[in-house]
Amino acid sequence: MTRRAGTHHAIAPVRGLAPLAALLLLTGTLAGCTGAAAGGGTPSATSCGPVTAALPDTDVTPLHPAPTPALPVTVASADGVATTVTDATRILPVNLYGSIAEIVFSLGLGGNVVGRDTSTTFPAAAHLPVVTPAGHDLSAEAVLALAPTVVLADDSIGPPETLRQLRAAGIPVVLVAAEQTLDAVPAHVRAIAAALGVGEAGERLVARVQGEIAAARDGVPDDVSPRVAFLYLRGTAGVYLIGGRGAGSDKMIEAAGGVDAGTAIGLAKFRPLTSEGLINAAPDVILVMSGGLASVGGVDGLLTLPGVAQTPAGAARRIVDMDDGVLLTFGTRSGRVVRALADALHCRDRT
């Protein structure tokens, strides 16, 4: 965990917004929390100051040995279309969150991936061409230029006309369910593995991911539950939202041992941020994406937003940020994300 000064940072690429949820595991490296409790226990939620919850390794871990797809297979796409996949040598995995690409790479098939979406930012995929140049809308021309043999997506990305155009061009398009929660990760892995003809590898990956998430949850302190408000910030676009029940961020906060402050005051999904609402939520910790924090001028800039300084979190500068590419992805790194977030929320050093 890295202490942050309240300085300005370069603005990260804007991630799209949808019902989201958040994640982390084994060797979370956090450094620099202050104010340890007497006797060496967990310090209070307001004693750390600003911190960045960081993964020790942001890359995915592929299965070894890599599976060999057994094709052809016919699967039911999430939109009800029976789709036959005959070739997985040129895979294009795209969605709003980057989770589909994360699963494909974790299955050991990253070498077959030919392109990526804006949200797929982990190192193993960073060299791939982006097919969502306008943010999260697919460019049919960019996709067709890559000649994919199968496209994996969900309804968080589009437009639908582009997906229909790809199907009309003879490219198998398999949609998976778009629910972004920790509990949905195994189903996503199984659906993607089935579409690529690597069902047995999918079960191995499910077992690994579920074990990592369970281990992360088991390590969460159960004696202190800080109230945490997730704020979605895009200062350059004037977008300031607070998450509540069903936003996705609520489930990540709960998995990391916190109480979602938005849910606690009756908010659902994402709602415009108001000073009255935030003060009423009374968070001990404010959780943000790193790019969002940069877009408002860092911690000092965040504290100038209406109501922030009047909360317990604002008064104590208890701001936790996490990289946009992992916080709400809900993919195969979820166990690591939950653990890193839990360490940041509970002021635990693992150095």
Protein Blocks (a to p, Z undefined) as FASTA:
>chain_A
ZZddfbddddddddddddddddddfklccehiehiaehhiacdfklnopaddddfblcdc
ddddddddddddddddfkopacddfbfkbccdddfkommmmmmmmnopmmmpcbdcfklm
bfklmmpccfblnopaccfklmmmnopabdcddfkbccfklmmmmmmnopacddddfbdc
fklmmmmmmmmmmmnopmkmmmmmmmmmmmmmmmmmmmpcfkbccddddddddfknopac
dddehilmmmmmmmnopacfklmnopahjadddfklmmmnopabdcddfklmmmnopjkl
mmmpghklmpmklmnopacdddfklmmnopaklmmmmmmmmmmmnopafZZ
